[in-house]
Amino acid sequence: MNDDSASALPPPPLPRHFAATREALHLVAARVLGAARYAAVGRLGLIVVPGGFATPEFDGRQLLVVDGILSDGSRRRPLTTLQDAFAFAGVDPDAPTHPVLDLPADPTAPLDVDSDAARFLACWFAFGQGIVEAFAAGSDDADDTSSIQLWPEHFDLAVDKGAPGTRAGYGASPGDTTIDEPYIYVSFHDHHDGPFWNISFGAALTYREIDAGADPLAFFRRGYELLHIPQGQ
């Protein structure tokens, strides 16, 4: 991999409790941080911060999850249950919210957040942010490049780039039901042939492939290049 990214790939192996921690923090991102911001300003996107993720500032405050701890900048609270996180963040769980944020969960169930796994996830998001920023920097006006956001409903960070017909999402996910390990992706839903397009919604390059030497920035650039070649050529 070249040195265009701002942060290093977190070293293997994945922590033992990574999947459970990822699922718990996904719930917090959507049901707590995303819901709080959406209730206040009608927007739900989050951002990557050192040690984790956060809302942008809204209504004079900011909610953060850093090292697996919920914070509003002055107070800190270990993540125990969604019910407790709702109370800390001032979120009314019965209030209407955006449908994509309403992930099913028992608000009284324990949140399984392991500190080592939370730190690994934060390092992965920092790595992904660096790769996405480096890719977005090579844009021109015709690309109509969006801002980079961490989307709480999917729990991945991405930028949209490209003119109509070639526009795609370029992002980094900590893993999900499609791929149970961190990966970067090019998301383009129209059908494309060829070995590059290896998942249902586009193309993915996994954490293990990157750790083995695959270049994620070159992967983004190759996806962008292929999307600008008319199909059939």
DOVOZA-631070 format. One record per atom (N, C-alpha, C): residue in one letter; x, y, z; atom name. Coordinates in steps of 0.001 Angstrom, whole numbers, plus 500000, padded with zeros to 6 digits. Atoms other than C-alpha are relative to their C-alpha. Example, Ala and Ser with C-alpha at 12.3 -4.5 7.8 and 13.67 -1.06 7.14 Angstrom:
<sites>
> r/x/y/z/a
> A/500890/498810/500000/N;
> A/512300/495500/507800/CA;
> A/500900/501200/500000/C;
> S/499180/498810/499940/N;
> S/513670/498940/507140/CA;
> S/499230/501090/500730/C;
</sites>
This chain:
<sites>
> r/x/y/z/a
> M/500841/498805/500000/N;
> M/500000/500000/500000/CA;
> M/500872/501240/500000/C;
> N/499209/498775/499982/N;
> N/501227/503530/499295/CA;
> N/499680/500818/501236/C;
> D/500093/499208/498778/N;
> D/501390/506331/501865/CA;
> D/499011/501142/499896/C;
> D/500961/498922/500146/N;
> D/498433/508445/500725/CA;
> D/499010/500070/501155/C;
> S/500964/499977/498904/N;
> S/496344/507483/503771/CA;
> S/500602/500691/501213/C;
> A/499552/499248/498839/N;
> A/496491/509492/506976/CA;
> A/500268/499098/501190/C;
> S/499894/500872/498842/N;
> S/496304/506526/509340/CA;
> S/500389/498597/499566/C;
> A/499534/501342/500308/N;
> A/497835/503073/509496/CA;
> A/498872/498991/500162/C;
> L/500934/501101/499851/N;
> L/495843/499896/509044/CA;
> L/500181/499390/501387/C;
> P/499827/500654/498694/N;
> P/495103/498418/512488/CA;
> P/500545/498598/499823/C;
> P/499329/501294/500205/N;
> P/497237/495315/512965/CA;
> P/499088/498825/500309/C;
> P/500765/501211/499695/N;
> P/495772/491806/512881/CA;
> P/500470/499402/501331/C;
> P/501285/500480/500525/N;
> P/494165/489794/514213/CA;
> P/498850/500867/500487/C;
> L/501182/499353/499458/N;
> L/490636/491075/514704/CA;
> L/499829/499581/501456/C;
> P/500248/500390/498603/N;
> P/489880/491205/518434/CA;
> P/498898/498947/500098/C;
> R/500923/501117/499826/N;
> R/487931/488234/519728/CA;
> R/498534/500450/500004/C;
> H/501380/499540/499850/N;
> H/484803/490276/520514/CA;
> H/499659/501112/499003/C;
> F/500194/498904/500945/N;
> F/484962/492491/517445/CA;
> F/498580/500046/499456/C;
> A/501331/499999/500621/N;
> A/481675/491403/515834/CA;
> A/498934/500469/500981/C;
> A/500997/499592/499002/N;
> A/479651/491790/519048/CA;
> A/500124/501482/500323/C;
> T/499790/498574/499723/N;
> T/481223/495190/519759/CA;
> T/499525/500847/498832/C;
> R/500468/499281/501191/N;
> R/480587/496333/516191/CA;
> R/498481/500113/499991/C;
> E/501462/499976/499998/N;
> E/476916/495388/516495/CA;
> E/499465/500924/501085/C;
> A/500445/499139/498909/N;
> A/476546/497148/519848/CA;
> A/500218/501478/499663/C;
> L/499711/498596/500337/N;
> L/478222/500351/518637/CA;
> L/499171/500469/498812/C;
> H/500917/499659/501091/N;
> H/476124/500251/515455/CA;
> H/498661/500442/500576/C;
> L/501260/499610/499361/N;
> L/473005/500359/517652/CA;
> L/500113/501385/500633/C;
> V/499812/498703/499350/N;
> V/474403/503298/519615/CA;
> V/500107/501109/498958/C;
> A/499864/498998/501060/N;
> A/475360/505139/516431/CA;
> A/498643/500399/499435/C;
> A/501298/499729/500621/N;
> A/471850/504807/514997/CA;
> A/498967/500476/501010/C;
> R/501115/499764/499092/N;
> R/469508/504735/517974/CA;
> R/500249/501160/500966/C;
> V/499683/498945/499031/N;
> V/471350/507293/520133/CA;
> V/500556/501235/499290/C;
> L/499393/498817/500609/N;
> L/473706/509596/518211/CA;
> L/499201/500489/498791/C;
> G/500748/499597/501181/N;
> G/471871/509567/514896/CA;
> G/498631/500532/500352/C;
> A/501350/499568/499616/N;
> A/468463/509842/516572/CA;
> A/500023/501352/500687/C;
> A/499910/498713/499305/N;
> A/469569/512736/518788/CA;
> A/500202/501143/499007/C;
> R/499764/498944/500989/N;
> R/470909/514726/515851/CA;
> R/498784/500191/499100/C;
> Y/501161/499897/500882/N;
> Y/467903/513930/513670/CA;
> Y/498844/500730/500686/C;
> A/501076/499340/499269/N;
> A/465447/515041/516363/CA;
> A/500230/501500/500103/C;
> A/499681/498582/499810/N;
> A/467278/518347/516732/CA;
> A/500045/500783/498697/C;
> V/499745/499210/501212/N;
> V/468181/519340/513169/CA;
> V/499542/499313/498718/C;
> G/500492/500678/501195/N;
> G/466645/516782/510802/CA;
> G/501076/499385/499139/C;
> R/498905/500641/500720/N;
> R/470003/515320/509775/CA;
> R/500560/498898/500876/C;
> L/499588/501154/499202/N;
> L/471505/512009/510804/CA;
> L/501444/499579/499807/C;
> G/498626/500396/500257/N;
> G/475074/511812/509432/CA;
> G/500913/500258/501181/C;
> L/499007/499890/498937/N;
> L/477956/511302/511858/CA;
> L/501383/500222/499394/C;
> I/498627/499772/500445/N;
> I/481707/511896/511671/CA;
> I/500944/499091/500786/C;
> V/498927/500729/499317/N;
> V/484885/510028/512563/CA;
> V/500817/500991/500822/C;
> V/499152/499183/499129/N;
> V/486851/511464/515493/CA;
> V/501079/499096/500579/C;
> P/498970/500843/499390/N;
> P/490062/510294/517200/CA;
> P/499402/499113/501096/C;
> G/500486/500935/499008/N;
> G/489194/507182/519161/CA;
> G/498592/499496/499791/C;
> G/501364/500479/500200/N;
> G/485750/506664/517678/CA;
> G/499212/500820/499000/C;
> F/500894/499292/500905/N;
> F/482838/508540/516146/CA;
> F/499117/500938/500814/C;
> A/500739/498956/499297/N;
> A/480548/511445/516960/CA;
> A/498977/500641/499075/C;
> T/500819/499092/500781/N;
> T/477811/513763/515851/CA;
> T/500816/501246/499693/C;
> P/499547/498620/500083/N;
> P/478793/517095/514359/CA;
> P/499322/500796/501131/C;
> E/500653/499182/498985/N;
> E/477957/519873/516801/CA;
> E/498595/500381/499543/C;
> F/501373/499580/500283/N;
> F/474230/520588/516981/CA;
> F/499400/500551/501292/C;
> D/500619/499363/498826/N;
> D/472245/522833/519307/CA;
> D/501012/500263/501108/C;
> G/498978/499670/499015/N;
> G/475504/523772/521009/CA;
> G/500591/498816/500741/C;
> R/499432/501163/499328/N;
> R/476460/520208/521929/CA;
> R/500464/498978/498979/C;
> Q/499495/501070/500846/N;
> Q/478126/517116/520560/CA;
> Q/500005/498710/500808/C;
> L/499952/501319/499383/N;
> L/477711/513448/521371/CA;
> L/501119/499199/499352/C;
> L/498856/500758/500487/N;
> L/480736/511171/521048/CA;
> L/500005/498598/500600/C;
> V/499635/501305/499453/N;
> V/481676/507517/521458/CA;
> V/501494/499844/499745/C;
> V/498543/500056/500083/N;
> V/485411/507416/522164/CA;
> V/500497/498916/500949/C;
> D/499518/501149/499217/N;
> D/487196/504272/523380/CA;
> D/498841/499212/500592/C;
> G/501153/500754/499547/N;
> G/483767/502686/523703/CA;
> G/499210/500656/501109/C;
> I/500674/499254/498931/N;
> I/482578/505377/526157/CA;
> I/499146/501107/499382/C;
> L/500889/498941/500461/N;
> L/479595/507663/525511/CA;
> L/500319/501290/500739/C;
> S/499614/498719/499406/N;
> S/480333/511343/526117/CA;
> S/499252/501134/499324/C;
> D/500506/498769/500612/N;
> D/478897/514794/525564/CA;
> D/501054/501105/500056/C;
> G/498893/499046/499932/N;
> G/482289/516460/525904/CA;
> G/500385/500362/501415/C;
> S/499701/499687/498600/N;
> S/482007/517145/529624/CA;
> S/499668/498841/500931/C;
> R/500366/501177/499213/N;
> R/480373/513967/530930/CA;
> R/500344/498741/499210/C;
> R/499693/501285/500630/N;
> R/481320/510345/530234/CA;
> R/499151/498918/500653/C;
> R/500853/501062/499483/N;
> R/479211/507221/530592/CA;
> R/500346/498686/499298/C;
> P/499799/501300/500641/N;
> P/480143/503578/529985/CA;
> P/498710/499536/499329/C;
> L/501160/500517/500707/N;
> L/477830/501886/527500/CA;
> L/499547/498704/500664/C;
> T/500553/501159/499313/N;
> T/475639/499465/529434/CA;
> T/498780/499453/499255/C;
> T/501205/500359/500752/N;
> T/472211/499410/527752/CA;
> T/499589/501197/499156/C;
> L/500552/498881/500763/N;
> L/470434/501482/525118/CA;
> L/499147/500891/500894/C;
> Q/500857/499218/499104/N;
> Q/467976/502562/527803/CA;
> Q/500819/501017/500781/C;
> D/499130/499090/499255/N;
> D/470797/504062/529849/CA;
> D/500598/501060/499074/C;
> A/499434/499043/500956/N;
> A/472336/505676/526746/CA;
> A/498964/501027/499571/C;
> F/501068/499055/500317/N;
> F/468966/507219/525827/CA;
> F/499915/501084/501071/C;
> A/500129/499054/498899/N;
> A/468744/508824/529258/CA;
> A/501179/500971/500039/C;
> F/498812/499142/499979/N;
> F/472315/510126/529124/CA;
> F/499953/501038/498885/C;
> A/499976/499121/501171/N;
> A/471885/511613/525630/CA;
> A/498741/500845/499853/C;
> G/501241/499241/500115/N;
> G/468393/512992/526209/CA;
> G/499161/499592/498814/C;
> V/500761/500522/501130/N;
> V/466833/510793/523526/CA;
> V/498717/499360/500520/C;
> D/501281/500617/499681/N;
> D/463138/509934/523795/CA;
> D/499814/498795/499084/C;
> P/500084/501178/500879/N;
> P/462981/506329/522517/CA;
> P/498629/499811/499370/C;
> D/501347/500133/500544/N;
> D/459237/506669/521872/CA;
> D/499665/501081/498972/C;
> A/500252/498920/500960/N;
> A/459542/509805/519716/CA;
> A/500230/499500/498581/C;
> P/499761/500399/501398/N;
> P/459253/509402/515918/CA;
> P/501423/500365/499581/C;
> T/498666/499736/500526/N;
> T/462615/509169/514203/CA;
> T/500036/499569/498547/C;
> H/499886/500452/501382/N;
> H/463876/508517/510717/CA;
> H/499946/498473/499983/C;
> P/500152/501466/499993/N;
> P/462899/504932/509780/CA;
> P/501307/499235/499929/C;
> V/498754/500766/500136/N;
> V/466450/503922/508871/CA;
> V/500763/499914/501320/C;
> L/499311/500017/498712/N;
> L/467587/504694/512430/CA;
> L/499359/499053/501003/C;
> D/500770/500785/499043/N;
> D/464976/502494/514089/CA;
> D/500399/498524/499934/C;
> L/499508/501371/500026/N;
> L/467128/499376/514287/CA;
> L/499374/499206/501141/C;
> P/500649/500775/498943/N;
> P/465412/496581/516226/CA;
> P/500983/499612/501097/C;
> A/499152/500358/498865/N;
> A/466822/496028/519699/CA;
> A/499181/500078/501273/C;
> D/500568/499915/498664/N;
> D/465817/495390/523275/CA;
> D/500764/501081/500760/C;
> P/499260/498908/499356/N;
> P/466673/498678/525023/CA;
> P/500540/499649/501380/C;
> T/499505/500391/498674/N;
> T/467219/496862/528329/CA;
> T/501098/498942/499933/C;
> A/498978/501042/500131/N;
> A/469624/494244/526928/CA;
> A/501400/500596/500155/C;
> P/498636/499480/499861/N;
> P/473327/494635/527804/CA;
> P/500645/500251/498637/C;
> L/499204/499703/501189/N;
> L/475502/496280/525168/CA;
> L/501382/499367/500190/C;
> D/498747/500754/499879/N;
> D/478478/493989/524577/CA;
> D/501121/500783/499325/C;
> V/498928/499155/500535/N;
> V/481301/496519/524122/CA;
> V/501309/499643/500682/C;
> D/498668/500353/499515/N;
> D/484846/495262/524514/CA;
> D/500961/501138/499674/C;
> S/499146/498822/500192/N;
> S/487479/497985/524952/CA;
> S/501023/499793/498886/C;
> D/499032/500254/501065/N;
> D/490080/496349/522690/CA;
> D/499322/500033/498630/C;
> A/500725/500005/501265/N;
> A/487492/495780/519961/CA;
> A/499555/501408/499623/C;
> A/500405/498624/500280/N;
> A/486234/499364/520288/CA;
> A/501174/500817/499468/C;
> R/498821/499286/500493/N;
> R/489776/500677/519836/CA;
> R/500367/499545/498593/C;
> F/499722/500493/501347/N;
> F/490303/498431/516810/CA;
> F/499036/500631/499001/C;
> L/500992/499406/500895/N;
> L/487063/499694/515262/CA;
> L/500318/501470/499732/C;
> A/499638/498591/500170/N;
> A/488140/503305/515871/CA;
> A/501197/500140/499065/C;
> C/498841/499962/500894/N;
> C/491483/502589/514175/CA;
> C/499593/499696/498563/C;
> W/500474/500306/501349/N;
> W/489691/501043/511211/CA;
> W/499299/501208/499380/C;
> F/500680/498825/500532/N;
> F/487452/504096/510829/CA;
> F/501007/501111/499664/C;
> A/498980/498997/500294/N;
> A/490505/506384/511037/CA;
> A/500753/499642/498719/C;
> F/499351/500462/501224/N;
> F/492234/504292/508368/CA;
> F/499097/500258/498794/C;
> G/500936/499777/501092/N;
> G/489113/504385/506177/CA;
> G/499837/501466/499666/C;
> Q/500127/498557/500224/N;
> Q/488772/508138/506650/CA;
> Q/501176/500515/499188/C;
> G/498826/499552/500741/N;
> G/492330/508630/505427/CA;
> G/499959/499589/498543/C;
> I/500086/500485/501377/N;
> I/491771/506497/502327/CA;
> I/498925/500758/499229/C;
> V/501096/499301/500680/N;
> V/488431/508128/501483/CA;
> V/500372/501459/499745/C;
> E/499573/498609/500198/N;
> E/489868/511629/501996/CA;
> E/501006/500110/498862/C;
> A/498994/499961/501063/N;
> A/492838/510853/499742/CA;
> A/499351/499810/498637/C;
> F/500700/500222/501263/N;
> F/490504/509557/497037/CA;
> F/499149/501217/499630/C;
> A/500866/498851/500276/N;
> A/488079/512478/497341/CA;
> A/500811/501219/499584/C;
> A/499172/498835/500325/N;
> A/490956/514958/497073/CA;
> A/500324/500080/498516/C;
> G/499715/499993/501431/N;
> G/491546/513924/493468/CA;
> G/498751/500171/499166/C;
> S/501271/499782/500686/N;
> S/488174/515248/492303/CA;
> S/500006/501324/499264/C;
> D/500204/498712/500650/N;
> D/487111/517948/489893/CA;
> D/498523/500365/500107/C;
> D/501373/499510/499840/N;
> D/483884/519964/489634/CA;
> D/498976/499040/499416/C;
> A/500951/500906/500649/N;
> A/482261/517409/487315/CA;
> A/499650/498813/500891/C;
> D/500266/501136/499124/N;
> D/482515/514766/490045/CA;
> D/498935/500295/501049/C;
> D/501008/499630/499004/N;
> D/480196/516723/492383/CA;
> D/500174/499168/501271/C;
> T/499651/500850/498866/N;
> T/481925/515077/495324/CA;
> T/499302/500460/501273/C;
> S/500728/499681/498776/N;
> S/479877/514914/498521/CA;
> S/500964/500147/501172/C;
> S/499219/500044/498772/N;
> S/481092/515450/502046/CA;
> S/500123/498552/500469/C;
> I/499798/501335/499446/N;
> I/482426/512399/503859/CA;
> I/499179/499898/501286/C;
> Q/500817/500190/498804/N;
> Q/479983/511071/506431/CA;
> Q/500047/498555/500455/C;
> L/500206/501323/499428/N;
> L/479636/508124/508750/CA;
> L/498487/499827/500130/C;
> W/501455/500189/500053/N;
> W/476147/506806/508088/CA;
> W/499579/499022/501088/C;
> P/500308/500873/498859/N;
> P/474646/505406/511311/CA;
> P/499123/498811/499653/C;
> E/500882/501121/500336/N;
> E/472047/503228/509596/CA;
> E/500780/498800/499462/C;
> H/499151/501080/500518/N;
> H/474766/501213/507802/CA;
> H/501257/499810/500847/C;
> F/498783/499967/499202/N;
> F/477595/502079/510225/CA;
> F/501224/499877/499113/C;
> D/498812/499914/500843/N;
> D/480034/502867/507444/CA;
> D/500196/501452/499593/C;
> L/499720/498638/500442/N;
> L/481731/506003/506182/CA;
> L/500224/499980/498505/C;
> A/499941/500007/501461/N;
> A/481576/507045/502562/CA;
> A/499956/501405/499445/C;
> V/500147/498798/500798/N;
> V/481814/509739/499951/CA;
> V/499344/499587/498686/C;
> D/500578/500220/501328/N;
> D/479699/509942/496784/CA;
> D/500763/500852/499000/C;
> K/499176/499298/500969/N;
> K/481619/510886/493677/CA;
> K/499654/499525/498599/C;
> G/500242/500342/501396/N;
> G/480956/511017/489941/CA;
> G/498780/500696/499442/C;
> A/501131/499402/500692/N;
> A/478616/512515/487398/CA;
> A/498872/498985/499887/C;
> P/501106/500944/500203/N;
> P/475149/511008/486773/CA;
> P/500374/498921/498985/C;
> G/499657/501132/500851/N;
> G/475523/507554/485260/CA;
> G/501286/499311/500398/C;
> T/498750/500592/499514/N;
> T/478931/507007/486834/CA;
> T/500162/500217/501502/C;
> R/499883/499646/498582/N;
> R/478204/508175/490377/CA;
> R/499966/498741/500859/C;
> A/499912/501163/499120/N;
> A/479108/505736/493137/CA;
> A/500392/500448/501392/C;
> G/499516/499787/498653/N;
> G/479748/505513/496835/CA;
> G/501323/499275/500197/C;
> Y/498681/500567/499718/N;
> Y/483346/504907/497934/CA;
> Y/500170/500072/501517/C;
> G/500046/499954/498557/N;
> G/483551/503863/501528/CA;
> G/500748/498898/500704/C;
> A/499350/500974/499127/N;
> A/484800/501806/504436/CA;
> A/498995/499533/501035/C;
> S/500922/500618/499049/N;
> S/482730/499416/506534/CA;
> S/500785/499150/500986/C;
> P/499351/500907/499047/N;
> P/483724/497607/509735/CA;
> P/499509/498569/499886/C;
> G/500559/501324/500189/N;
> G/481814/494585/508443/CA;
> G/498510/499997/500281/C;
> D/501453/500069/499877/N;
> D/478185/493511/508312/CA;
> D/499543/498596/499633/C;
> T/500504/501323/500356/N;
> T/475929/490628/507280/CA;
> T/500492/499538/498633/C;
> T/499461/500372/501309/N;
> T/477443/490715/503765/CA;
> T/501418/499460/500117/C;
> I/498600/500383/499810/N;
> I/481114/490512/504795/CA;
> I/500327/500177/501477/C;
> D/499819/499961/498548/N;
> D/481955/489650/508394/CA;
> D/501434/500351/500386/C;
> E/498713/499412/499625/N;
> E/485202/491625/508541/CA;
> E/500032/501400/499386/C;
> P/499920/498672/500614/N;
> P/486167/495229/507789/CA;
> P/500335/499905/498514/C;
> Y/499717/499972/501438/N;
> Y/486270/496114/504092/CA;
> Y/499765/501398/499458/C;
> I/500321/498785/500727/N;
> I/486333/499010/501705/CA;
> I/499222/499609/498759/C;
> Y/500903/500373/501078/N;
> Y/483899/499177/498830/CA;
> Y/499787/501129/499014/C;
> V/500564/499094/500999/N;
> V/482697/500818/495651/CA;
> V/498566/499534/499799/C;
> S/501412/500371/500049/N;
> S/478906/500832/495721/CA;
> S/499350/500599/498761/C;
> F/500623/499574/501250/N;
> F/477277/500974/492296/CA;
> F/498971/498946/499635/C;
> H/501054/501004/500056/N;
> H/473930/499264/491871/CA;
> H/499649/499548/498586/C;
> D/500224/500505/501350/N;
> D/473709/499047/488085/CA;
> D/500921/498812/499743/C;
> H/499221/501208/500256/N;
> H/474951/495754/486727/CA;
> H/501277/500318/499216/C;
> H/498735/499914/500719/N;
> H/478605/495642/485699/CA;
> H/500641/498616/499980/C;
> D/499321/501284/500142/N;
> D/480466/492630/484394/CA;
> D/501481/500147/500326/C;
> G/498558/500012/499779/N;
> G/484005/491639/485248/CA;
> G/500337/499605/501415/C;
> P/499598/500521/498693/N;
> P/485953/490233/488188/CA;
> P/500096/501064/501091/C;
> F/499906/498950/498975/N;
> F/486292/493608/489916/CA;
> F/498718/500077/500818/C;
> W/501308/499843/499355/N;
> W/482552/493658/490712/CA;
> W/499633/498668/500663/C;
> N/500029/501309/499343/N;
> N/482516/490879/493292/CA;
> N/498953/499856/501095/C;
> I/501097/500109/499039/N;
> I/479535/491649/495571/CA;
> I/498737/500579/499370/C;
> S/501282/499656/500610/N;
> S/475849/492355/494981/CA;
> S/499851/501485/499712/C;
> F/500180/498557/500197/N;
> F/476130/496133/495317/CA;
> F/501235/500688/499416/C;
> G/498827/499377/500619/N;
> G/479496/496671/493629/CA;
> G/501246/499166/500163/C;
> A/498711/500671/499829/N;
> A/482982/495707/494708/CA;
> A/500513/500239/501412/C;
> A/499456/499893/498655/N;
> A/484763/495072/497992/CA;
> A/501432/499495/500044/C;
> L/498630/500418/499707/N;
> L/488350/494751/499204/CA;
> L/500069/499823/501512/C;
> T/500113/500295/498579/N;
> T/488600/493069/502589/CA;
> T/501248/500389/500789/C;
> Y/498912/499724/499071/N;
> Y/490729/493783/505611/CA;
> Y/501158/499034/499799/C;
> R/498931/500984/500179/N;
> R/492641/490545/505070/CA;
> R/500770/500240/498704/C;
> E/499319/499716/501266/N;
> E/493391/491480/501456/CA;
> E/500898/501225/500131/C;
> I/499183/498798/499799/N;
> I/494626/494918/502498/CA;
> I/501217/499666/500862/C;
> D/498892/500396/499134/N;
> D/496740/493408/505285/CA;
> D/501038/499188/499230/C;
> A/499091/500810/500814/N;
> A/498227/491055/502669/CA;
> A/500709/500819/498924/C;
> G/499269/499142/500923/N;
> G/499342/494023/500549/CA;
> G/499176/500704/498945/C;
> A/500825/499316/500998/N;
> A/496382/495125/498387/CA;
> A/499893/501494/500327/C;
> D/499995/498550/499847/N;
> D/496258/498892/497844/CA;
> D/498570/500530/499943/C;
> P/501393/499559/500007/N;
> P/492873/500343/498887/CA;
> P/499766/501258/499170/C;
> L/500183/498802/500810/N;
> L/493430/503695/497200/CA;
> L/500002/499651/498515/C;
> A/500008/500478/501380/N;
> A/494293/501945/493940/CA;
> A/498683/499294/499676/C;
> F/501303/500658/500169/N;
> F/491113/499888/494431/CA;
> F/498913/501031/499696/C;
> F/500969/498937/500280/N;
> F/488993/503060/494628/CA;
> F/500200/500566/498596/C;
> R/499725/499394/501302/N;
> R/490718/504511/491587/CA;
> R/499650/499059/498853/C;
> R/500363/500962/501041/N;
> R/490209/501316/489603/CA;
> R/498481/499940/499833/C;
> G/501455/499966/500102/N;
> G/486502/501310/490428/CA;
> G/499511/501230/499263/C;
> Y/500369/498749/500666/N;
> Y/486208/504935/489355/CA;
> Y/500296/499911/498503/C;
> E/499608/500143/501408/N;
> E/488058/504167/486118/CA;
> E/499037/499084/499245/C;
> L/500902/500947/500662/N;
> L/485852/501175/485295/CA;
> L/498605/500585/499800/C;
> L/501317/499397/500122/N;
> L/482675/503161/485906/CA;
> L/499945/501044/498871/C;
> H/499946/499010/501087/N;
> H/483823/505663/483273/CA;
> H/500276/499361/498643/C;
> I/499886/500726/501274/N;
> I/484256/502969/480600/CA;
> I/498608/499527/499611/C;
> P/501343/500464/500394/N;
> P/480994/502425/478680/CA;
> P/499931/498483/499997/C;
> Q/500157/501448/499978/N;
> Q/479668/498921/479237/CA;
> Q/499991/499435/498570/C;
> G/499905/500630/501313/N;
> G/480395/496573/476364/CA;
> G/501312/500276/499314/C;
> Q/498691/499711/500628/N;
> Q/483803/498075/475624/CA;
> Q/501100/499246/500750/C;
</sites>
